[in-house]
Amino acid sequence: MPGFTATDAMVCALMITLRVPQLPLLALPLLALACAPKPVPTEAPREPVAEAPAEDAEDAAGAPVGGSIEAALAGAHRSEGNLARDEQRHPMETLTFFGLTPEMTVVELWPGGGWYTQVLAGTVYGAGKLITTNFDVNASTDPKDYRVRVGTAFADMLKSSPIYEGVETVTVTDPKSLTLAPEGTVDMVLTFRNSHGWVEDGTATMIYTAAFTALRPGGVLGVVQHRAKADDDRDPKIIADSGYVREDYLIETIEAVGFKLEEKSEINANPNDTKDYEKGVWTLPPNFQLKDVDREKYAAIGESDRMTLRFVKPAAG
């Protein structure tokens, strides 16, 4: 019988037969009863296990999890490399400062590799809408062309998880004719570390005008940008070639389109950034353009000093 071995039976029989001296005679029947084989349940009892919240279970299985910035940041769709940058990019604080909520319609300009796209898509999943721009991957036959390389990688990322199923993509062919969404239908437009490129190639006004048009009155434009030294009086295009833009210059450029600066934050400030590197801002992490040359030094500095600006589209009238 399960639970009562042959060895157990032999020991009990011997104790009863020999009438162990230490045991009184009346105890023998009790001993025999104790030694009798006992039935064992067909299924061993299990400790009660608390069920994980549905969001956690879905996330662990790689299914979409959204509904808040916090849930998006913890989503299984985010890459390990991107997770490692949270400490220096402060996405929770930055997006909270901009006022992002899950039900919003949001446009992300020039998402690059999709670092913030992963967070934004997770935040609005199932409640709001995310629109991103992307490069025209047919703009060149050279696979090493930045537009082809980055644009293709971004398009592939959008196929990697169900969380991106609702993301709409606007292909940028010419900033002069850029339309991000029907006029006045967007709650928030965001851009991260892109403005230097637009200043350098002379398209900043065009792109910010497209953002202004897409936003509803009262809508928010959130800008994070590598910040040049305040006293750098060189031509803004020359400064922008190193990846940096003067804060006062960028504010003036954006307000000239019709936006009003509502508030700025030092969430992404880095006083250790000296802004005078051989390879510009790309000398710092995560790019490390100088490879192993002084890598520890630049890693200790961290990512760039950045301005974080929140603009609003004024209400009509």
MOTA-V639640 format. One record per residue. N is the residue number from 1. PHI is phi in radians with two decimals (none if undefined). Layout:
BEGIN
n & phi
N & PHI
N & PHI
END
This chain:
BEGIN
n & phi
1 & none
2 & -1.00
3 & 1.57
4 & -2.38
5 & -1.48
6 & -1.09
7 & -1.09
8 & -1.04
9 & -1.12
10 & -1.11
11 & -1.09
12 & -1.10
13 & -1.07
14 & -1.12
15 & -1.11
16 & -1.25
17 & -1.10
18 & -1.40
19 & 0.88
20 & -0.76
21 & -0.99
22 & -1.26
23 & -1.73
24 & -1.15
25 & -1.03
26 & -1.16
27 & -1.41
28 & -1.10
29 & -1.03
30 & -1.16
31 & -1.12
32 & -1.10
33 & -1.13
34 & -1.15
35 & -1.44
36 & -1.11
37 & -1.08
38 & -2.00
39 & -1.18
40 & -1.94
41 & -0.98
42 & -1.14
43 & -2.31
44 & -1.08
45 & -1.11
46 & -1.98
47 & -1.19
48 & -1.12
49 & -2.02
50 & -1.19
51 & -1.30
52 & -1.25
53 & -0.98
54 & -0.99
55 & -1.05
56 & -1.09
57 & -1.10
58 & -1.13
59 & -1.07
60 & -1.08
61 & -1.54
62 & 1.50
63 & -1.40
64 & -1.04
65 & -2.33
66 & -2.63
67 & 1.80
68 & -2.86
69 & -1.09
70 & -1.08
71 & -1.13
72 & -1.12
73 & -1.11
74 & -1.61
75 & -1.14
76 & -1.22
77 & -1.32
78 & -1.39
79 & -1.33
80 & -1.09
81 & -1.08
82 & -1.25
83 & -1.01
84 & -1.15
85 & -1.61
86 & -0.96
87 & -1.09
88 & -1.78
89 & -1.86
90 & 0.85
91 & -1.10
92 & -1.09
93 & -1.18
94 & -1.15
95 & -1.23
96 & -1.16
97 & -1.07
98 & -1.24
99 & 1.61
100 & -1.13
101 & -2.31
102 & -1.06
103 & -1.49
104 & -1.31
105 & -1.67
106 & -2.15
107 & -1.98
108 & -1.93
109 & -1.55
110 & 0.85
111 & -1.24
112 & 1.08
113 & -1.42
114 & 1.62
115 & -0.99
116 & -1.38
117 & -1.02
118 & -1.03
119 & -1.33
120 & -1.15
121 & -1.08
122 & -1.19
123 & -1.20
124 & -1.61
125 & -0.98
126 & 1.41
127 & -2.31
128 & -2.11
129 & -2.63
130 & -2.08
131 & -2.07
132 & -2.19
133 & -1.54
134 & -2.68
135 & -1.26
136 & -1.37
137 & -1.23
138 & -1.74
139 & -1.23
140 & -2.65
141 & -1.61
142 & -1.53
143 & -1.14
144 & -1.53
145 & -1.00
146 & -0.96
147 & -1.11
148 & -1.23
149 & -1.14
150 & -1.26
151 & -1.10
152 & -1.18
153 & -1.08
154 & -1.18
155 & -1.07
156 & -1.16
157 & -1.08
158 & -1.17
159 & -1.69
160 & -1.49
161 & -2.65
162 & -1.04
163 & -1.16
164 & -1.70
165 & -1.03
166 & -1.61
167 & -1.30
168 & -1.71
169 & -2.11
170 & -1.86
171 & -1.42
172 & -1.61
173 & -1.88
174 & -2.57
175 & -0.97
176 & -1.15
177 & -2.04
178 & -1.24
179 & -2.13
180 & -1.56
181 & -2.99
182 & -0.96
183 & -0.97
184 & 1.28
185 & -1.91
186 & -1.92
187 & -1.55
188 & -2.66
189 & -2.09
190 & -2.23
191 & -2.54
192 & -2.19
193 & 1.06
194 & -2.10
195 & -1.07
196 & -1.06
197 & -1.12
198 & -1.25
199 & -1.13
200 & -1.13
201 & -1.67
202 & 1.38
203 & -1.87
204 & -0.99
205 & -1.10
206 & -1.11
207 & -1.23
208 & -1.25
209 & -1.19
210 & -1.09
211 & -1.15
212 & -1.07
213 & -1.13
214 & -1.21
215 & -1.26
216 & -1.30
217 & -1.00
218 & 1.58
219 & -1.21
220 & -1.93
221 & -1.91
222 & -1.91
223 & -2.24
224 & -2.07
225 & -2.62
226 & -0.98
227 & -1.83
228 & -1.33
229 & -1.11
230 & -1.09
231 & -1.75
232 & -1.35
233 & -1.71
234 & -1.24
235 & -0.98
236 & -0.92
237 & -1.20
238 & -1.22
239 & -1.08
240 & -1.09
241 & -1.07
242 & -1.63
243 & 1.68
244 & -1.89
245 & -2.43
246 & -1.19
247 & -1.09
248 & -1.10
249 & -1.16
250 & -1.18
251 & -1.07
252 & -1.08
253 & -1.10
254 & -1.29
255 & -1.18
256 & -1.13
257 & -1.37
258 & 2.30
259 & -1.26
260 & -2.15
261 & -1.17
262 & -1.65
263 & -2.89
264 & -2.24
265 & -2.36
266 & -1.80
267 & -0.91
268 & -1.85
269 & -1.30
270 & -2.51
271 & -1.16
272 & -1.39
273 & -1.36
274 & -1.51
275 & 1.10
276 & -2.40
277 & -1.72
278 & -1.00
279 & -1.84
280 & 1.12
281 & -1.10
282 & -1.33
283 & -1.23
284 & -1.42
285 & -1.16
286 & -1.62
287 & -1.38
288 & 0.88
289 & -1.07
290 & -1.53
291 & 1.03
292 & -1.60
293 & -1.23
294 & 0.91
295 & -1.03
296 & -1.10
297 & -1.07
298 & -1.27
299 & -1.12
300 & -1.20
301 & -1.16
302 & 1.57
303 & -1.25
304 & -1.09
305 & -1.30
306 & -2.26
307 & -1.43
308 & -2.29
309 & -2.12
310 & -2.02
311 & -1.87
312 & -2.28
313 & -1.49
314 & -1.03
315 & -1.16
316 & -1.03
317 & 1.46
END
